């Protein structure tokens, strides 16, 4: 369901991208900040996670249990903001739909992942879950240490999201420059 909704929102986004007038300057800077922050969180998370090998509890995982989803949420929100036009009901509807459906969809995914991690890492995950929040990050890290590895970012193919974000931003700036 998460992937199907992602494609649906992506299609709606691209349609609005070409239909709506140039971006509202008021939403452009916050949108770009959210995009950069979200992708930075995703890259940092990808450099720490060793899927199915060990429980990631350092780096971004020391502050929030699912930082990849946090990054995805911020990035997507940023992309919606850079095309947001308060006077166009379609962009308002897309943003409102996103703010409702993203949490509903990802909370189900998170519950499944938490169940898998609990089964896989037992007490270690339960202790981690007790100390690291799901959504709102804790200020002090749960655990220091761990090592960020660019090789891991490449292994986790985070460059795909970064390249897609860059491509959309290039299209956005070309559209707004020549509109």
C-alpha angles and dihedrals in degrees: 000000000000092000094044091051089047091055091046092051091043091054092047090047094052092046091052091042090065097035103047122081120252116305124283106249090218091067099034100081096044089046093052091046091053091048093051093043093048094049091045090054090048093050092047091048092048090054092058105037119095100185114222090351103082141349108266109225103151135070110023089348088067089066105036131013098229108029094159089064091044088054092046091051092051093045094049092046089052093052090050091050095052091059096034114128114179091204094058114078091203094063092043090050093048092050093046091047091050093050090053102037101041095064093041092051099041096045088064090049091047092051090053092047092047090051090050092048092047090051092045101042101022114185094011091060093043090054090047092047090051092054106034120063124233100227116356108062123236115237100226116052118255090221131005124213130050121123129256111223126190087202088062091050088055092044090053089048095231087152087079092066092043092051092046091050091049092049093051091048091051090051090047094053093044091051093048093044095052099035 
